[in-house]
Amino acid sequence: MFKQLREEIALIRDRDPAARSTAEILLTYSGLHAVIAYRWAHSLLKNGMPTCARIVSQVAKFFTGIEIHPGAKIGKGLFIDHGMGVVIGETTVIGNNCTLYQGVTLGGTGKDRGKRHPTLGNNVTVGAGAKVLGPFRVGNNAKIAAGAVVLTEIPANATAVGVPARVVKMNGVRVPDLDQIHIPDPVAQELSKLSRRIRHLEKLNEQQSSGS
């Protein structure tokens, strides 16, 4: 446990230029406090004490502003920067060395059963205020921009932005605007359907007018 704590402190110092000392991180970093509390709560849950686990997680939420369900599965090196308003759901899976900023939600859509929260691969970064909702995977090394709302799977090494989120870069290369495979845009698809419907109705109207 202490070895893992030392590793996580070292990772925070490496990723956060504002971190000046180990003592400062231990005493003032709410993200680290939330992760420590989560690991305790997760251990209680695995040992058949779900109520105690939830109590620990709720006390941690009160003091840190970060809610991590004890049932979530979190790898090594999770860095929650600032952290206020972060929510991590029960069936969430987070890989190693991921970074979450304030206001991030790793949640469900309200209609799924069983696995209903996302799975993040290794080295994933989720920007401030982003929402990742549903039981799909975000691939290794993916980056989700601040304020994005992710409702579908994100490939590895991709950058996703927008509401709903769409992939704009793959392996550091900008995705072509007309690539309909890597840019799933439900709004554009619905507009396209409406446009086709309007053209069809206009053609029917012209045929009726010419017939009369």
N, C-alpha and C positions, 0 to 999 in steps of 0.2 A: 504493500500500500504506500509506504513512504517513498519507495523507489519510483512508483508511478507519479506521486505528487511532485517529486523533484523533476521528473521528466516534463510534466505539464507546466511547471513554473519556468523551466528552461525554454519551452516552446513559446510561452507567452512573452518572455523577454526577447526572443528572436523575432516574433511577429508584431510586437507593439513597441514602437519607438518611444512611447511615453513611459514605459516601464523602466524605472531607475534602479530598483533593488529587489531582492527576494523578499525582504521584510515588507516593502510597500505592496507587492503583489499579494502576499499572504493576508495582509491586514485590510486592504482596500478594494480588491478586485472581486466584485459581486459575481461575475461569471465563474470564477474559480470556486467561490463559496457554494454556488448553486450546483456545480459539478460534483464537489465533495459530498454535499448532502444527497445528491442523486445516487451516488455509488453506495452510500449507506442505506438509502431507502430501497434500492434495487436488491441489495443483499438481504434485507429484511423480507422483501417480497418472495425471493427465491427460497427462503427458509420458512415459508408458510405463515408469515405475519403481515398480511395485506393491509390491515387497518393501521398498524404501526408504521408501515411504509408510507401510506397516504398522509398520515399525520406529519411525518418528517418532511415530505415534499411540500405540504401546505405551510408548515412553519418556514421552510426555506423560501417559498414564494413570498411570504409576508415580509421577510427581511431583505430579499434580493430583487423582488419584482420579476423573477424568472420562474416559470412553472414547467417542471420536467416530470412527466408521469413516471412513477417507479418501474412501470412495465417496459419502457423504452429500452432499446439496446444501443449503447453508445461505445464506440471504440476509443482508442487512445488519442490524446492530444486535442480534444475539443476545446476551442477557444471561443468564448462568448464575450464579444467586446461591448462594453457599456452594459448591454443586456436587458435593460428595462423593457418589459412587455414581451419578452420571448416566451413562446409556448411550444412545447414539444409533446406530441400526443403519445398515447399508450403503445401503439404498435409501430412507432417510428423506429427506424434502424439508421444509425449514423456511423459511417466508417471512420478511419483514422485521419487525424490531422485536418479536421474540418473547422471552418470559421463561420460563426453566425454573428450578425450585428443586431443592434437594438430593434425591437418590434417585429422580429421574424416569427412567423407561425408555421410550424410543421404539423398540419392538421388534416382532418378528414372533410368530406363533402356532406356528411350527414346521411348518406344513402348506402354506404358500403358496410358490410359486415365482415367480421374476422379481421384480416389485414386491411386496415382502412386509412393508414397514414403512410407517408412517403418513406422511401429508402434512399439515403444519400451514400454515394460511393466514397472513396478516399479523396482527400484534398479538395473537397467541395467548398466554395465560398458563397454564402447567401447574404446579399446586401440588406441594408436597413429597410425595415418595413415590408420586405417581400413575404408573400404568402405562397406556400407550397402545399397544395391541397389534393389529397387522394393517394391511393395505394400503388403508386408507380415508382420507377427508379430515376434518380438523377445520377448520371454516370460520373466516373472518376475525373477529377480535375475540372469539372464544370463550374461555371460562374453564373450566378443569377443576380441581375442588377437590382439596385434599390427600388422598391415599390412595385416590382414585378408580381404578377399573379400567375403561378405555374399550375396548370391543370392537366398537363400531359407529360409523358416521358421526355427527358432531356438527355441527349447522347453524351458520351464521354468527350471531354476536351471542347465542349461547346460553351458559348456565351448566350444567355437568353435575357431578353428585355421585353417590357411592355405588359399591357393588360388586354387580353390574356397574353401570357409570355410567348414569344417566338424566338427561334434561334437566329442570331444575326452573325455569328462567327463559328467556324469549325476549325480546330487546330490553328487558331490565330488568323485564319483567312476569312474575309467577309463572304457571307453566303449570298449568291445572286438573288436579286429581288424576285425573279420569276421562278425560283426553285420551289415548287409546291410540295415537295417531299419534306424538305427541312424547315419550311416555314408554314406550319399549320396555323391558318388564321380563320377561325370560325366566323368572324364578322365579315371578312371579305367573301367567304363562301356563301353566306346568307345573302349578301348584296348581289352576288352573281346570280343566285337563284331568282331573286326578285327581278333583276334586269331581264333574265330570260322569260320570266312570266309576263312582264310588261310587253316585251316584243311580241310574244304569242298573242296576247289580248289585242294589241294594236293591229296585228295581221288579220285576226278574226273580224275586228271592227271594219277594216278596209274591205274585206270580202263581202260583209253584209251590206256595206254602203254601196259597193259597185253592183251588187245583185239587185238592190232596190232601184 
